[in-house]
């Protein structure tokens, strides 16, 4: 089974497609920075801004009755003394009205307990064994954000350094270009998700970006290795050898992406909800990463 | 061939060892998998960095307090130079722990300034009223249609403010009440002069119920030098109208006079009691704090995670489904595409799984949700090395090489790509592990360990298993290695 990707012919198309994706991502980032309520390039989640997130299940005999979040909030407001925080509360029912999910600004443990007690009075009984509560102070949030950004920068620097030492300058430059292309696009997609579906990013998003970085470079390195090897031994022209090498590694790259996507897909389908967006970010990164390793990075190597 | 057989025995030995380890040293589950509470404590220092000594001092105080709390299991770790992480497995409501741990518990003994009796009496009166208001407020807070009573509280508060000649700046009523209470406490404390007796001079603390009513009191036992200091101080104010105040974290919890009979020797015996209307719970909390000593630097609880036990076991189940279905589908994909080679990779994946888990229990790595996702993700990466090798073997077979030669050069030629690729992933893991939070570290650890082990399983184990298979004549046909329809071209 031979593959025949016409890299040389489609160079312009590939470049245009990548530029289109990059522009779309930049647009999302800019729109998110200037035109949203949070005024950040991406919708930062609780990990980074602090707050209180509570998920708890109701105990229902058969089916849980339908409740409107507004009426529950109205009731909460009536018995709660701190009217201020009630105004900033977000409440949702999920899972056939069984699961209650609440977001508020930062609360002390005591205030959070009061909130749960009040909630129990209004829509109880609640199943405390199913509670999942996170309280993050604003100070810690800021620190986590700096931590994540430094981790990203340090590891990008380390990867760049390794690639530059290991490969010729030209290869290294293009492998890194492909890497930043991948990261920018995943970041852009999440900017858009933030704008359109108010999806928030937490520290696991930073982890997924780092993992994507390692993965994307890995993919590109394998193809560049093949190109280097073939350039030494094959008689064909430079551009043709590159195209041949890409076709030779095509199966490997797609297969690897598939075998990595399968477990991620099973986390998305069966895994815990807290890993959903994380796995999605990784999956997107792997798809974009395979595209850039197979098509974009080698095309950048082509001579006119 | 001999050497390969040696490897085969070695691999079987490792597998047995892994199973043994897993049975005898069960995996440590993180709180998101078994339920419990996790508190992150931040050390507060106004200027400069928290030194190593200070960190250790805070650690030991917190450690003592946790032990005295009587929690069945706990785990305290330092994080990043100025944070501590406390894990309380099984704890569903960390309120008491947070109250006990969060306080500095700086105990001071102070004597009253001369000629401040009227000021003190007035302030004590205001303190009593504000305490009553706070109590009323916490009752009214739970009632519906409480607007009228809240208004009464508000008016009473205004009177107190006028009396004190101080107006609060907080936005809501509760904040105002607390602010005024703090102001009164500060003013009272200011009427007393520091002495050199403090919580450091204690060797023990206890509690008991008062005989006359249901309140509790806290007993203090001084060291011998502390006892002498206490006698000295009580002697100096005995029979005067100056009072002795016991101050905890800037709040005076007891003011008492010392009788004339102590004027010659002071109160000796090296012990004292604080009776400040404690409930049983409050008395116990204070006892624990005093036993552990005061914190050298104040701390703040910056993060609290609580996970119900039921949710934890659900998380385990979900992760198990995800891992197993991932493994099965990857296996199907590999066998479909690579036939016998695919089967070999499935076997080495199973080995990979066992080795990984065994290493987790050996190191030990605490398994958390992100950790499990790292493990599941590394399945894909472990297969990657196999795919690289198998693709090479296929090419060699297409080129007409013998099976044995194809296998050899396949493994050899894929080596450099595999190592290169793994190093970039390892770099990311390393940085994540160094800089990441606890949560992130779990992911970095399992992914990193996975990448390292996959080097061994995909290079060595696959090769050994494949060699073992090819010793059987019937397993040496080329069409078992390549899908038939493709073999012709």
HADDOCK unambig.tbl for C-alpha pairs under 7 A between the chains (distance, minus, plus):
assign (segid A and resid 1 and name CA) (segid B and resid 486 and name CA) 6.10 0.50 0.50
assign (segid A and resid 78 and name CA) (segid B and resid 144 and name CA) 6.87 0.50 0.50
assign (segid A and resid 79 and name CA) (segid B and resid 141 and name CA) 7.00 0.50 0.50
assign (segid A and resid 79 and name CA) (segid B and resid 142 and name CA) 6.28 0.50 0.50
assign (segid A and resid 79 and name CA) (segid B and resid 143 and name CA) 6.69 0.50 0.50
assign (segid A and resid 79 and name CA) (segid B and resid 144 and name CA) 5.75 0.50 0.50
assign (segid A and resid 80 and name CA) (segid B and resid 141 and name CA) 6.87 0.50 0.50
assign (segid A and resid 81 and name CA) (segid B and resid 141 and name CA) 5.90 0.50 0.50
assign (segid A and resid 109 and name CA) (segid B and resid 95 and name CA) 6.09 0.50 0.50
assign (segid A and resid 110 and name CA) (segid B and resid 95 and name CA) 6.55 0.50 0.50
assign (segid A and resid 128 and name CA) (segid B and resid 308 and name CA) 6.52 0.50 0.50
assign (segid A and resid 129 and name CA) (segid B and resid 308 and name CA) 4.27 0.50 0.50
assign (segid A and resid 129 and name CA) (segid B and resid 309 and name CA) 5.40 0.50 0.50
assign (segid A and resid 129 and name CA) (segid B and resid 310 and name CA) 5.07 0.50 0.50
assign (segid A and resid 129 and name CA) (segid B and resid 311 and name CA) 6.74 0.50 0.50
assign (segid A and resid 130 and name CA) (segid B and resid 308 and name CA) 4.79 0.50 0.50
assign (segid A and resid 130 and name CA) (segid B and resid 309 and name CA) 6.84 0.50 0.50
assign (segid A and resid 130 and name CA) (segid B and resid 310 and name CA) 5.31 0.50 0.50
assign (segid A and resid 130 and name CA) (segid B and resid 311 and name CA) 4.83 0.50 0.50
assign (segid A and resid 131 and name CA) (segid B and resid 307 and name CA) 5.62 0.50 0.50
assign (segid A and resid 131 and name CA) (segid B and resid 308 and name CA) 4.73 0.50 0.50
assign (segid A and resid 131 and name CA) (segid B and resid 311 and name CA) 7.00 0.50 0.50
assign (segid A and resid 132 and name CA) (segid B and resid 306 and name CA) 5.67 0.50 0.50
assign (segid A and resid 132 and name CA) (segid B and resid 307 and name CA) 4.49 0.50 0.50
assign (segid A and resid 132 and name CA) (segid B and resid 308 and name CA) 6.17 0.50 0.50
assign (segid A and resid 133 and name CA) (segid B and resid 305 and name CA) 5.55 0.50 0.50
assign (segid A and resid 133 and name CA) (segid B and resid 306 and name CA) 4.95 0.50 0.50
assign (segid A and resid 133 and name CA) (segid B and resid 307 and name CA) 6.36 0.50 0.50
assign (segid A and resid 134 and name CA) (segid B and resid 304 and name CA) 5.64 0.50 0.50
assign (segid A and resid 134 and name CA) (segid B and resid 305 and name CA) 4.36 0.50 0.50
assign (segid A and resid 134 and name CA) (segid B and resid 306 and name CA) 6.38 0.50 0.50
assign (segid A and resid 135 and name CA) (segid B and resid 303 and name CA) 5.28 0.50 0.50
assign (segid A and resid 135 and name CA) (segid B and resid 304 and name CA) 4.87 0.50 0.50
assign (segid A and resid 135 and name CA) (segid B and resid 305 and name CA) 6.26 0.50 0.50
assign (segid A and resid 136 and name CA) (segid B and resid 302 and name CA) 5.85 0.50 0.50
assign (segid A and resid 136 and name CA) (segid B and resid 303 and name CA) 4.39 0.50 0.50
assign (segid A and resid 136 and name CA) (segid B and resid 304 and name CA) 6.55 0.50 0.50
assign (segid A and resid 137 and name CA) (segid B and resid 302 and name CA) 4.67 0.50 0.50
assign (segid A and resid 137 and name CA) (segid B and resid 303 and name CA) 5.92 0.50 0.50
assign (segid A and resid 140 and name CA) (segid B and resid 302 and name CA) 6.04 0.50 0.50
assign (segid A and resid 147 and name CA) (segid B and resid 435 and name CA) 6.55 0.50 0.50
assign (segid A and resid 147 and name CA) (segid B and resid 436 and name CA) 6.89 0.50 0.50
assign (segid A and resid 151 and name CA) (segid B and resid 431 and name CA) 6.20 0.50 0.50
assign (segid A and resid 151 and name CA) (segid B and resid 432 and name CA) 6.29 0.50 0.50
assign (segid A and resid 151 and name CA) (segid B and resid 435 and name CA) 5.95 0.50 0.50
assign (segid A and resid 155 and name CA) (segid B and resid 427 and name CA) 6.77 0.50 0.50
assign (segid A and resid 155 and name CA) (segid B and resid 428 and name CA) 5.61 0.50 0.50
assign (segid A and resid 155 and name CA) (segid B and resid 431 and name CA) 5.88 0.50 0.50
assign (segid A and resid 159 and name CA) (segid B and resid 424 and name CA) 6.15 0.50 0.50
assign (segid A and resid 159 and name CA) (segid B and resid 427 and name CA) 6.89 0.50 0.50
assign (segid A and resid 210 and name CA) (segid B and resid 428 and name CA) 6.12 0.50 0.50
assign (segid A and resid 211 and name CA) (segid B and resid 428 and name CA) 6.62 0.50 0.50
assign (segid A and resid 214 and name CA) (segid B and resid 424 and name CA) 5.12 0.50 0.50
assign (segid A and resid 214 and name CA) (segid B and resid 425 and name CA) 4.39 0.50 0.50
assign (segid A and resid 214 and name CA) (segid B and resid 428 and name CA) 6.05 0.50 0.50
assign (segid A and resid 215 and name CA) (segid B and resid 425 and name CA) 6.39 0.50 0.50
assign (segid A and resid 217 and name CA) (segid B and resid 424 and name CA) 6.96 0.50 0.50
assign (segid A and resid 218 and name CA) (segid B and resid 421 and name CA) 4.20 0.50 0.50
assign (segid A and resid 218 and name CA) (segid B and resid 424 and name CA) 6.40 0.50 0.50
assign (segid A and resid 221 and name CA) (segid B and resid 421 and name CA) 6.65 0.50 0.50
assign (segid A and resid 222 and name CA) (segid B and resid 417 and name CA) 5.42 0.50 0.50
assign (segid A and resid 225 and name CA) (segid B and resid 417 and name CA) 6.67 0.50 0.50
assign (segid A and resid 252 and name CA) (segid B and resid 387 and name CA) 6.16 0.50 0.50
assign (segid A and resid 252 and name CA) (segid B and resid 388 and name CA) 6.08 0.50 0.50
assign (segid A and resid 252 and name CA) (segid B and resid 391 and name CA) 6.69 0.50 0.50
assign (segid A and resid 256 and name CA) (segid B and resid 384 and name CA) 5.12 0.50 0.50
assign (segid A and resid 256 and name CA) (segid B and resid 387 and name CA) 6.90 0.50 0.50
assign (segid A and resid 259 and name CA) (segid B and resid 330 and name CA) 5.65 0.50 0.50
assign (segid A and resid 259 and name CA) (segid B and resid 380 and name CA) 5.06 0.50 0.50
assign (segid A and resid 260 and name CA) (segid B and resid 377 and name CA) 6.50 0.50 0.50
assign (segid A and resid 260 and name CA) (segid B and resid 380 and name CA) 3.91 0.50 0.50
assign (segid A and resid 260 and name CA) (segid B and resid 381 and name CA) 6.47 0.50 0.50
assign (segid A and resid 262 and name CA) (segid B and resid 326 and name CA) 5.84 0.50 0.50
assign (segid A and resid 262 and name CA) (segid B and resid 329 and name CA) 6.84 0.50 0.50
assign (segid A and resid 262 and name CA) (segid B and resid 330 and name CA) 6.52 0.50 0.50
assign (segid A and resid 263 and name CA) (segid B and resid 323 and name CA) 6.92 0.50 0.50
assign (segid A and resid 263 and name CA) (segid B and resid 326 and name CA) 4.16 0.50 0.50
assign (segid A and resid 263 and name CA) (segid B and resid 376 and name CA) 6.11 0.50 0.50
assign (segid A and resid 263 and name CA) (segid B and resid 377 and name CA) 6.35 0.50 0.50
assign (segid A and resid 263 and name CA) (segid B and resid 380 and name CA) 6.89 0.50 0.50
assign (segid A and resid 264 and name CA) (segid B and resid 377 and name CA) 6.62 0.50 0.50
assign (segid A and resid 266 and name CA) (segid B and resid 322 and name CA) 4.86 0.50 0.50
assign (segid A and resid 266 and name CA) (segid B and resid 325 and name CA) 6.42 0.50 0.50
assign (segid A and resid 266 and name CA) (segid B and resid 326 and name CA) 5.63 0.50 0.50
assign (segid A and resid 267 and name CA) (segid B and resid 322 and name CA) 5.04 0.50 0.50
assign (segid A and resid 270 and name CA) (segid B and resid 318 and name CA) 5.71 0.50 0.50
assign (segid A and resid 270 and name CA) (segid B and resid 321 and name CA) 6.26 0.50 0.50
assign (segid A and resid 270 and name CA) (segid B and resid 322 and name CA) 5.30 0.50 0.50
assign (segid A and resid 271 and name CA) (segid B and resid 318 and name CA) 4.87 0.50 0.50
assign (segid A and resid 271 and name CA) (segid B and resid 319 and name CA) 5.28 0.50 0.50
assign (segid A and resid 271 and name CA) (segid B and resid 322 and name CA) 5.58 0.50 0.50
assign (segid A and resid 272 and name CA) (segid B and resid 315 and name CA) 5.82 0.50 0.50
assign (segid A and resid 272 and name CA) (segid B and resid 318 and name CA) 6.01 0.50 0.50
assign (segid A and resid 272 and name CA) (segid B and resid 319 and name CA) 6.89 0.50 0.50
